[in-house]
């Protein structure tokens, strides 16, 4: 007598939502922990970079430049930086130097986080590949017990082999040497 299995779609959907919700929460906690472990320099650099990348920063500079140029151009006022505004040029140059340093510090932190995410992604992909390989091996054993001949399936023979990342990297490097990627133009 055949057994009929009818999935309860509402239960499956709820379980799927629970799993994805758990994953999202785990990643949120990892991100929060990474934010808490930042050094003081990373925190300051992130604050400065975030502020400098905002419209209030732009409007503040528009206001300061207008006041500076107005004060030093208006007849009858004591000009502390007359035309060609040498002191203003010095201030803006120093600001650019410090801002670029803060932005580079902030970008370096983001690069470290990105590298960590990439490493996590690679490990999860390798684990998934190992699980898939094991599943194919088990399915092949089940097929053999049921008397199903899968020996002619060349794809199955290839896919059930253990993946060796170092071989894949060598293949990628060899392919890149044959035809190097062309730089994209903006």
Steps between C-alpha positions, in 0.01 A plus 500: 500500500665828390546766763392848404680788663325832464703784641325748724594819315409732787725308740780486241471874438504574873808279546669670206427840653639378835821380334556815299408711802756311708763554231424870473515536879832311515651731238363807681664382822832437321487850351417652841793314659733624227378857556558465877856372445605799288795699628458864602680606181257295289201653680628855455589436135154354434330798665708751302456308172123475555469870582720604207286294266184684598315805372535689832877485444458649152265775620731581793786550255287711267410720797858526628641578154233762433564668837878479455494641147238760590687623808829520314347673195256745658628859493543662839558176694840398634615222264685220684557304175490737201484385140646250384388342831827326583393403851175352369702292252721375786198410717325317215820311411554389860137397525534293183808324639327407826173404333678269259681333792171448688331364190789259434486377861126448465543318167770275648259401778227427244752294300581290809128439557452414132792256510347334806164469323670356190684244716172403668330473160782280369483269802122466469532429126766234562286340770200502267711341226609226741139441604388481136779256416405278792131517400585391144710213634211387723251530213727288283509234773119511526471466121734197512285338773190559289671354194513828305808521277653849512850398391457656154431845645829685454366813671424299813850350501648848480266667752538236771876557517634706787566860400858618544512883527872511421434331162223749423730792583769356273244466218382860553858632497583297190192633323586858597854461367366383163267797462550770762191698590480834326463800729158657490485864404277739688 
